[in-house]
Amino acid sequence: MQRLWLILAVLTLARTTMGFQFQSVAAVGPLLTSDSIITHTQLGALIGIYLLPGALFAIPGGWLGKRFGDKRVVLTGLAMMTLGGAIVSLASWLIIPALPLGAWFAERIGRPVSTMVVTFLAIAILTWMIPITSFYLVTFAAIGIIFGPAGGLIMALPAQILKKQNRAIGMGIFFTIYYLGMGVFTAIAGYARDVTGNPAAPLILAGVAILITVLMLIGFRMVQIRQVISSAATQ
């Protein structure tokens, strides 16, 4: 049990460092776009560049983990990321303690899929509320806190279907898709702002993406249940 809490502490520290780095460009975004230094599309691309290289290194990182040991590679990567700089907004600050607390809460409930669905729906609604509410700080805080239960559960999904011998490479593929999405969709969000002229366009797009995630999660669980039934039938 102590080993599990140590792993959780390491992951929390990694998320803290990533929060500092990823939000640093977004924090000065209004200054860059208000003076027409860059467009919103370019701002989104600039934010996405931080995570986009991960698409190149995720699978090799999985191979290195399999070759030299997961713990050794993770600690090396964590040390390099920690030395990189200092990513963060209010929501990201609150996500940091919310992740371990949310994982504990979700474990106590014992309904991971239902927890994620409710969390995603709440975040989508709160995201759409940002442009129309004057209590935006409260809204951002709520997003950061509510995201907590889903964060750890999302990361646990690949391990539910990957065999131990393929887990490192499988997680590499998982993170490749993740980094590609984070690198590309931030630019798409900025492009939506430029094309529509509506400052709320990226937020609307984000809410729609979250709803699509709910549908994909339900589809994932249906496939998983079908595999379990098929495996049981063959035995």
C-alpha positions in Angstrom: 0.0 0.0 0.0 2.9 2.4 0.8 4.3 1.7 -2.6 1.0 2.7 -4.3 0.9 6.0 -2.4 4.5 6.7 -3.4 3.6 6.1 -7.1 0.6 8.5 -6.6 2.9 11.1 -5.1 5.3 10.9 -8.1 2.4 11.2 -10.6 1.1 14.2 -8.6 4.5 15.9 -8.7 4.7 15.2 -12.5 1.3 16.8 -13.0 2.4 19.8 -10.9 5.4 20.4 -13.1 3.4 19.9 -16.3 0.8 22.4 -15.1 3.4 25.1 -14.7 4.8 24.6 -18.2 1.6 24.0 -20.2 -0.2 27.1 -18.9 2.7 29.6 -19.1 1.9 30.5 -22.7 -1.8 30.6 -22.2 -1.4 33.0 -19.3 0.1 35.7 -21.6 -2.2 34.9 -24.5 -4.4 38.0 -24.2 -1.3 40.2 -24.3 -0.1 38.6 -27.5 -3.4 38.6 -29.3 -4.6 42.0 -28.2 -1.7 43.8 -29.8 -2.0 41.7 -32.9 1.3 40.1 -32.4 -0.1 36.7 -33.2 -3.5 35.4 -34.2 -5.5 33.0 -32.0 -4.7 30.2 -34.4 -1.0 30.8 -33.9 -1.5 31.1 -30.1 -3.3 27.7 -30.1 -0.4 26.2 -32.1 2.1 27.7 -29.8 0.4 26.2 -26.8 0.1 22.8 -28.6 3.8 22.8 -29.4 4.6 22.1 -25.8 2.9 18.7 -25.9 3.3 17.8 -29.6 6.9 16.4 -29.3 5.4 13.8 -27.0 3.9 12.2 -30.0 7.4 11.4 -31.2 8.8 10.2 -27.9 5.9 8.4 -26.3 6.4 5.0 -28.1 10.2 5.2 -27.8 9.7 6.0 -24.1 7.5 2.9 -23.7 10.3 0.9 -25.3 12.9 2.4 -23.0 10.6 1.6 -20.0 10.4 -2.0 -21.2 14.2 -2.2 -21.8 15.5 -0.4 -18.7 12.6 -0.5 -16.3 9.6 1.7 -15.9 10.6 3.3 -12.6 14.1 4.3 -13.8 12.8 5.9 -17.0 9.9 7.6 -15.3 12.1 9.2 -12.7 14.6 10.3 -15.3 11.8 11.9 -17.3 10.3 13.5 -14.2 13.6 15.0 -13.3 14.1 16.5 -16.8 10.6 17.9 -16.8 10.9 19.4 -13.4 14.0 21.3 -14.5 12.2 22.6 -17.6 10.4 25.6 -16.2 7.6 26.9 -14.1 2.6 25.6 -15.9 -0.1 27.5 -14.1 -3.7 28.6 -14.1 -6.2 28.5 -11.3 -7.8 25.3 -12.7 -4.5 23.6 -13.0 -3.5 24.5 -9.5 -6.7 22.9 -8.2 -6.3 19.8 -10.4 -3.1 19.0 -8.6 -4.6 18.1 -5.2 -7.9 17.1 -6.8 -6.3 14.2 -8.7 -5.3 12.1 -5.7 -8.3 13.0 -3.7 -10.6 12.4 -6.7 -9.0 9.0 -7.3 -9.6 8.1 -3.7 -13.2 9.3 -3.9 -13.9 7.4 -7.2 -12.4 4.2 -5.6 -14.7 4.6 -2.6 -17.7 4.9 -4.9 -16.8 1.9 -7.0 -18.4 3.1 -10.2 -15.6 4.4 -12.4 -17.6 4.7 -15.6 -20.5 6.5 -14.0 -18.0 8.8 -12.2 -16.3 9.7 -15.4 -19.5 10.3 -17.3 -21.0 12.6 -14.6 -17.6 14.4 -14.3 -17.3 15.0 -18.1 -20.9 16.3 -18.4 -20.3 18.7 -15.5 -17.1 20.0 -17.0 -18.8 20.5 -20.4 -21.6 22.5 -18.8 -19.1 24.6 -16.7 -17.0 25.2 -19.8 -19.9 26.6 -21.7 -20.8 28.8 -18.7 -17.5 30.6 -18.7 -18.4 33.2 -21.4 -21.8 33.9 -19.8 -21.0 34.1 -16.2 -19.4 36.9 -14.2 -18.2 34.3 -11.6 -15.5 32.9 -13.9 -13.0 32.4 -11.1 -15.5 30.2 -9.3 -16.2 28.4 -12.6 -12.5 27.7 -13.3 -12.1 26.5 -9.7 -15.0 24.1 -10.0 -13.6 22.7 -13.3 -10.2 22.1 -11.6 -11.9 20.3 -8.6 -14.4 18.3 -10.6 -11.8 17.0 -13.0 -10.0 15.3 -10.1 -12.1 12.1 -10.0 -11.8 11.5 -13.8 -8.1 12.2 -14.1 -6.8 9.0 -12.5 -9.6 6.9 -13.9 -8.7 7.9 -17.5 -5.1 6.9 -17.0 -6.2 3.5 -15.6 -8.3 2.6 -18.8 -5.4 1.5 -21.0 -4.1 -0.8 -18.2 -7.4 -2.6 -18.1 -7.0 -4.0 -21.6 -3.3 -4.2 -22.0 -1.4 -7.3 -21.0 1.6 -6.8 -18.7 4.2 -7.7 -21.3 2.7 -5.2 -23.8 1.8 -2.5 -21.3 4.8 -0.2 -21.8 4.4 -0.1 -25.6 0.6 0.2 -25.3 0.9 3.2 -23.0 3.4 4.7 -25.5 0.7 4.4 -28.2 -1.8 5.9 -25.8 0.4 8.9 -25.1 1.2 9.4 -28.8 -2.5 9.9 -29.5 -2.8 12.1 -26.5 0.1 14.4 -27.5 -1.1 14.6 -31.1 -4.5 15.6 -29.9 -3.2 18.2 -27.5 -0.8 19.6 -30.0 -3.3 19.8 -32.9 -6.6 20.7 -31.2 -5.3 23.8 -29.4 -4.5 25.2 -32.9 -8.0 24.2 -34.1 -9.5 26.0 -31.1 -7.6 29.1 -32.0 -8.6 28.8 -35.6 -12.3 28.6 -34.5 -11.8 31.9 -32.7 -10.3 33.6 -35.7 -12.9 32.3 -38.2 -16.0 33.1 -36.1 -14.7 36.2 -34.4 -16.4 34.8 -31.2 -14.2 34.7 -28.1 -16.4 31.8 -26.8 -15.7 29.6 -29.9 -12.8 27.7 -28.3 -14.8 27.0 -25.2 -17.8 25.8 -27.2 -15.5 23.5 -29.1 -14.0 22.2 -25.9 -17.4 21.4 -24.5 -18.4 19.5 -27.6 -15.1 17.6 -27.5 -15.9 16.5 -23.9 -19.3 15.3 -24.9 -17.7 13.2 -27.7 -15.4 11.8 -25.1 -18.5 10.6 -23.1 -19.7 8.7 -26.2 -16.2 7.2 -26.8 -16.0 6.1 -23.1 -19.4 4.4 -23.4 -18.2 2.7 -26.6 -15.0 1.6 -24.9 -16.9 0.0 -22.1 -19.2 -1.8 -24.4 -16.3 -3.3 -26.3 -14.7 -4.3 -23.1 -17.8 -6.0 -21.8 -18.2 -7.8 -25.1 -14.6 -9.1 -24.9 -15.2 -10.4 -21.4 -18.3 -12.2 -22.5 -16.5 -13.7 -25.5 -13.6 -14.8 -23.3 -15.9 -16.4 -20.8 -17.8 -18.2 -23.6 -14.6 -19.7 -25.0 -13.6 -21.0 -21.6 
